[in-house]
Amino acid sequence: MSTLAKRKAGSPAPDSAPPVRSTPFSPQSPGSEGKSPTPGPASPAKSPSVGPGSPSAEASGAFSGAHWIQQGLPQVDSDETDSALGSDIESSTVSISSSILNYRTINGRTYHSDSVTDGEYWAPNDQKMLGALEIYYHSIFLMMDEQLFQAPLKDDIKHAIDIGTGEGFWAIDFADKFPNCELVGTDISPIQPEWCPPNLHFEIDDATKEWTFKENIFDYIHISFLNGAIEDWGNLYKQAYRCCKPGGWVEHLDCSPIVSCDDETLPPDSALATYGKIMAEAGRRIGRSLTIAHDGTQEPGLKEVGFVNLHTKEWKQPMSPWPKDPKQKEVGLYNYAAVTSDLEGVIQFLFQQVMGWSTEEIAIFAAHMRQEMKEQKIHGYWTWKVVYGQKPKDAE
């Protein structure tokens, strides 16, 4: 059975509680207790640290929400209406569920429970977003040449951890590849599937707080796609170094929402150009950068806490299937399908709660961005960057 089929077969029903898993391996410090995976009651959204009414409400050089209201909905070319791209992709996402889970609720979308973490994470955790993320994961998997990791791992590793595992797509694939390795996947939402390999278990945990795992326990620590989630990367890297086994590896993969372009097809007044600027400013306001792949955070941060043998690699993820190269075209096609299936979910919290945009402004902006991606006239892409390093073998 393919991994996609296994995920679908094992995904919990929208209203079902995640299973409680037991495992013989528990890499926690003696006397420590894990957090309960039971979500707390829904609560109103907290006010962001910088309100939308402040003088710098908009990102420098970005068009405001009012600008998109003035633009109105984009004109749809009749020739594009029945295009293969539009019909195939849109029909492939109609089955995504819009079920609401019992978490914090903002405009009908659900977010993680306040009982798990002190901070607020910008992405919803409902079924519509999870469906988009499954497609998005496949785009990243193809982009990375179907490689789950870059670090030179040995076949006999015993313990590994996936920080910010999400719905557990990567963790399931990794556990299948290393059946003799006990893998832990942590996240702030209990959204993982019921089915998982026997050597994998999930824990509800906030990686921004002190880790309760034993020192020198993990052969491999995987950190990915935490842009906008971490306030103090130095502290997270320190926790990773403490829990990494001497000779073990840490790997941090992350991206930037800034849309880049190499051929001057990205107009500065386009929705795609605006998207990255607004997202970057929103991340600055909440004190959790969303532009990790462009910030230069990873290499110096990992080096400072003690990791050595650092290696870096970057990828370009096309915004749509505009590339001529078949592989890049496929990567862009899946990216297009994922982003356009729940663009409002991606931008709602940051654009509205942090930047002060109205629901109408968000809806019209999203329509323009979808149209630009569908037309493929803009040859834009997102940047992904991975940095991996090793804890010295002689480390105490």
N, C-alpha and C positions, 0 to 999 in steps of 0.2 A: 504494500500500500504506500502511495506517495506521501510525503510529509504534508502536503496541502490536504490530501484526503484524510490523513490521520488527525489533523487539526480540526477539520470540520466535524469529524465523527466524535471528537472528544470535547468540543466546545460546550460549555455549560449553557443551559437555557437562560434567557435574559433575567428571569426572576429567581433562578436557583442559586443557592448558596454554594460557595466553593468548597470542595471536599477538604477534610482534615487529613493530612498525609502523615504517616509515620515512616521513619527510616532508621536503620541501625547506625547511620553516621550522623553525628551532631557536633560540628566543629565549634561549639560555643564554649566560652570560658566556664569553668566550674562555678555553679551557683547562679549563672545568668539565666534569665528567662526571656523567651521571645515575646513579641507583642501579639495580641489577639488579632486574628484576621477578620474579626467581625466588625463591619463598618459601623461608625457611630451615627446618630441621627442627623438628618439634613440640617444645615444651618445657613443663615444668610451669608453672602460673600463679604469678605473683609475689604475695607477700603485700602487701595494701594498706597504705598508710601508717598508717592507723588501724584496728586490728583489731576484730573483732566483739565481743570480750570487754571492750571499754572501757566505762566507766560510762555514756557517752552513746550506747550502742549503738542506741537507737531515736530517731527524730526526735520532737521535741517535739509532743505532741498526737496522735501517730499510734499506731495499735494495733500491737502486736508480732506476730511470726509465731505465737507460742504462742496468741494470741487467736484466730487463724483456725483453728488446730487444734481449739480448744474449740468453735468454731462448727460444725465439720464441713462436709461438702459441702452446698451450697445445695439447698433443695427446689425441684424443677422442677414448675411448674404444668402439669398435663396438657393444659390448653387452649393452652399456649404451645408444646408439643412439635412440633406440626405447623404452626405459623404460617408464613406466607409468608416472613417475615424469616429465621426460623431455617433453613428448608429451602433457600431460595434461596441465602443467603449461605454456609451450611456446604457446600453442594454445589459452590459456585464455587471453594472453596479446597482441595478434596480432591486436586487434581492437583499441589499444591506438593510438590516433591521434598525428601526429608530426607537427601540424599546428603552425605557428609562429605568435606571437602576436606583437603588435607594441610597443616594449620596447627596452632597451639596448640589443644589439645582440653580442654574442661571439660564433664564430664557428657555426653559425646557430641556437643557443639556445638563448632564450630570458630571460631577468632578469628584475627586477623591474625598474621603471623609476627613474632617478636621481632627478626629481622634488619632490619626496616624502620624501627622506631621504638623509642625508649627507654621510652615510656609504654605504658599499656594502654588500649585503647578498649573500651567496655562492650558494644557490639553484635556479635553473631556475623556471620560473613561467608559462611555456608553457603547452600545453595540454598533452604532453607526461609525464612530471613530475607530473602533477595533477592526471593523471590516476594511476601512481605508488603510489602516496600518498593516494589515496582512498583505495587501497589494503592494504597499510601499516597501515592505521588507523584501519582497521578491525582486523589486527594482534594484535595491541595494545589493542583494545577493548576486544578481546578474552583473551589476557594475563592478563588483569585486572578483569577477571571474569565478563565481561560485565557490569562493574560499571563505570559510567561516572565521579564519583568523590569519594573522600575518606572523606572529611570533613562532620561533622554531621549537614547537612543542614535541616532546618525546611521546612515543606510543604508550608508555607505562605510567603516565601521570596519575595520581591517586585522588587529589582533591582540587576542585575548581569552583569559582563563584562568578555569577553573572549579575552585576550591579545595575539596577534599573531594567529588569527583565521584561517588563511590559506584559504582553499576553504569552510570552515564553516561546516565541517562534525560534529564535536563535538557540535558546537553551535546549529545546527538544532536539534540534538538529545536532548540536554539539554532544549531547548525551548519547545519541545514537552512534555517533562517530567514535566515542570513547566509552564503551560499555563498562569498562572496569574502573572508571573514574566517578567518584561521588560528586555530583554537581548540585550546588545551591543556587536558586534564582531568587533575588530579592526585589521587592517593589512596594510602593505605597498603596496600591490598589489590588484587591483579590480578584483579578480578572483572568487568571490563568486557566487553561483547559483542564477538564477532569482527567483526560487520558494523558499520561506522560510516561517516559521510560522508567524502569524500576530504579535506576541509579540517579534520578533527578527528583528533587523536592523543592517546593517554593515556600518562601517565608515573607510575611508582611513586615517590612522594616524600612526605616528612613536612613538612607546612607549619609545624610548630612549630620547625623548624630554619631556619638561614639559607637564604633562597631563592637559587638559582643562576642566576636569569634576569637579563637585562640591565636596567639602569636605564632608566626612561622608555620602556618598550617596549609596554605594554598600553593599548589604548583603553578596555578594560572589564575589571574584576576582579569575579568573582562568587563570593561566599562564602555557603554556606548549610548549615543543619542540622548545625552542629558543636558543639551543646551537649554538654557532657561530654567534649570532645576537646581543649580548649585551656586550658592553665594560665596563659599570659601573653598576653592579648588585645592589650595595648599593643605587644608585640613583633611580633605578627602584623600589626597595622595599620601599623606602621613599615615592614615588608617590603612590604606592599601599596602604601604611598605611594611608596617608592623605585622600585618597578617600574612604577608607573602613569605613563602619558604625561601631560605637562602638558595640562590640558583634558580628560583622560580621567576615567572614572567608576569608583567602587567601590560595590558594593552588598552588604549583609550581611543575609540573611534567616535568622531563627532563631525558636525557640519556647520554651515552658516546659511542663514536665509537670504543673504545678499545675492541677488541674481546677477551673475557675471555674463559677459558677452565678448567674443574675440573678433567680431566682424562689423561692429558699429550698427547692428540691426536693433539695438535696444534704445528706443527713444526715452529721454529723461522724464517725459510726462506720461509714460505708459504706466499701467497698473502694475506690471511686473517690476519695474524700477522702483515704484512707490512701495511695494510690498516689503522688500528687504529693508528699506530705510525706516519704515514704521516699526517693523519687528525689532530692529536693532535698537531704536530709541526706547521702545517699551521694555526691552531687556535691561537697558541702562537704568531706567526709572525704578524697576523692582529690585535692582541690585543683583541680577542673575543674568549674565551675558548669554545671548542667543547666537553670538557670532564666534563661537569657539574656534572654528577652523581658520578664521582670519585674525584672531587675537594674539597668537603666539603664546597661548597659555600652556599648552601641553608639554613641549620639550623642556623649557626652563623649570616648570613646576615639578615634573617627575625627577629631573636632575637634582633639584634643590633638596628633595627629601632623601636622596641616596641611590636612586636607580642608575644603572650604568648600561653600556651597550645600547644606547638609544638609536632607534631607526624611525624614519618618517616616510610616509607615502601619501600621495594625494590622488583623488579621482574627480572627474567632472560628471555630474548627473544631469543630463538634458531635461529641460522642463516639459518637452513634448517630443514626439518622434520626428523632429526636424533633421537629425543627422543622416547622411548618406550611408555611413557605415552600418551594416545590418545589426551588429551587436548593440551599438550605441542607440540606434533607432528603437530597438526593443526595450532598452533601459528607459528611454524617454517615454515610450508608450505606456509602460507600467507606472511611471511617475505621474504622467498625465492622468491616468485612470484613478490613481490614489488621491491626488490632490484635488481634482475636480469633484470627486465623489463626496467630499466633506470639507470644502474650503472654508465654509462658515464656522465649522467646528475648530479649525486650526486658528482662525484669527479672532474669534468672538471675544475671548477673555482679554487678550492684550489690546485689541483695537477699542473695545468698549469700556471695560473696567479700568484700564490703565490710561488709554489715550483719549477717552471721552467721545468716541464716535457713536452715532445713533444706530439703531437696528436697520433703518432704511439706508443709511450711508454704507453700512457694511454689505447689505444685500446688493446694492448697485455696484459697489467696488468689486465684489466677488463676481458679478456678471461680466464686468469688463475683463477681469483677469482670466476667467474661463475662456472668454472669446479670444483673447490674445494667445492663449496656449493652444486653442483649437486651430487657429489660423496658421500657426507654425511660421509666421513671418519673422518673429523674434527668435534668434538663435541663442537663447539664454540657457544657463545651467547653474546648478548649485555646486559648491565645493565641499568635498568630504576629505577629512584628514585623519590619518591614524598615526599614533606614536606608540611604540612598544619598547620596553626596556626590561632589564634583568636586575634582580636584587643580588648584590655581590655574594659569591659562594662562601666567602669567609665572614659574612655579616653575622653579628651575634644576635 
